Amino acid sequence: MKLLLAIVNNDDAHFVNTCLTSEGFHVTKISSTGGFLMNGNSTFIIGIEDDQVDAALEVIKRNSQKRQMNMPTLEHGGSARIANGTNVINVGGATVFILGVEKYIHL
């Protein structure tokens, strides 16, 4: 058995959730925030059998889009930060951790 922790951009979370559930996966969704951009994410917790991992990953991949975002470049000007341009960064997609489950108990 495996435990998937899938961190998905909030823009894609509804589609990921809907598609995972429609394909029979039991999902718990938790709101989370990324540390770098401080943007909203959703973290999905999915307990599945080993032979279902590839199918779940495909659903997540198909519904998590990568996109580009303009991020202001900040420089320190004394005690203040001053925006002096922008950088284009890639955001979105999904980050998935796959953990082995030693024991599962449903109470």
matplotlib code that plots the C-alpha trace (Angstrom):
import matplotlib.pyplot as plt

x = [0.0, 1.1, 0.3, 0.4, 0.8, 0.1, 0.7, -1.3, -1.8, -5.3, -6.0, -6.0, -7.2, -10.9, -10.1, -7.7, -10.2, -13.1, -11.2, -9.6, -13.0, -14.7, -12.1, -12.8, -9.9, -10.7, -9.1, -8.7, -7.9, -6.1, -5.5, -1.8, 0.5, 3.8, 6.9, 8.5, 5.7, 3.2, 0.5, -2.4, -2.1, -4.1, -2.5, -4.2, -3.8, -4.5, -4.2, -4.0, -2.8, 0.6, -0.9, -3.0, -0.1, 0.4, -3.3, -3.5, -0.3, -1.7, -4.9, -2.9, -0.5, -3.3, -5.1, -2.1, -1.0, 2.4, 2.2, 4.5, 4.2, 5.9, 7.5, 8.8, 12.6, 13.2, 16.4, 17.0, 17.2, 18.0, 15.1, 12.7, 12.5, 12.2, 10.8, 13.2, 11.9, 10.4, 11.5, 9.4, 9.1, 7.4, 4.6, 1.9, 2.1, 2.2, 4.7, 3.9, 5.5, 4.9, 5.3, 5.2, 2.5, 3.4, -0.1, -3.5, -6.3, -9.8, -11.7]
y = [0.0, 3.6, 7.0, 9.8, 13.4, 15.5, 19.3, 21.1, 24.7, 26.0, 26.8, 23.1, 21.6, 21.4, 19.5, 17.1, 16.5, 15.9, 13.5, 11.5, 11.0, 10.1, 7.5, 5.9, 7.2, 8.3, 11.7, 14.1, 17.7, 20.1, 23.8, 24.6, 27.5, 27.3, 28.8, 30.5, 32.4, 32.1, 31.1, 28.9, 25.2, 22.1, 19.0, 15.8, 12.7, 9.5, 6.0, 3.4, 0.0, -0.3, -1.2, 2.0, 4.4, 4.9, 5.5, 8.2, 9.9, 10.0, 11.7, 14.3, 14.9, 15.3, 17.9, 19.9, 22.5, 24.3, 28.0, 31.0, 33.9, 37.3, 37.8, 41.2, 41.4, 43.1, 44.9, 46.2, 49.9, 50.6, 49.5, 49.1, 46.7, 48.3, 46.5, 47.0, 44.6, 41.2, 37.6, 35.0, 31.8, 28.5, 27.6, 24.9, 21.3, 19.0, 17.8, 14.2, 12.3, 8.5, 6.8, 3.2, 2.3, -0.4, -0.8, 0.7, 0.6, 2.0, 2.6]
z = [0.0, -0.7, 0.6, -2.0, -0.9, -4.0, -3.7, -6.5, -7.4, -6.3, -9.9, -10.7, -7.4, -8.4, -11.6, -9.8, -7.0, -9.3, -11.7, -8.9, -7.2, -10.5, -11.1, -7.7, -5.6, -2.0, -1.5, 1.4, 0.4, 2.7, 2.0, 2.1, 1.2, -0.6, 1.1, -1.9, -3.5, -0.6, -3.1, -2.2, -2.9, -2.1, -0.7, -1.5, 0.7, -1.2, 0.3, -2.6, -3.4, -5.1, -8.5, -8.5, -8.2, -11.9, -12.6, -9.8, -11.0, -14.6, -13.3, -11.3, -14.2, -16.7, -14.5, -13.1, -15.6, -15.5, -16.2, -16.2, -13.8, -13.6, -10.2, -9.2, -8.7, -5.3, -4.2, -0.7, -0.5, 3.1, 5.2, 2.2, -0.7, -4.1, -7.2, -10.1, -12.7, -13.1, -13.5, -15.3, -13.2, -13.8, -11.4, -11.3, -12.1, -9.1, -6.5, -5.4, -2.5, -2.6, 0.8, 1.7, 4.2, 6.7, 8.1, 7.4, 10.0, 9.3, 12.6]

ax = plt.figure().add_subplot(projection="3d")
ax.plot(x, y, z, "-o")
ax.set_aspect("equal")
plt.show()
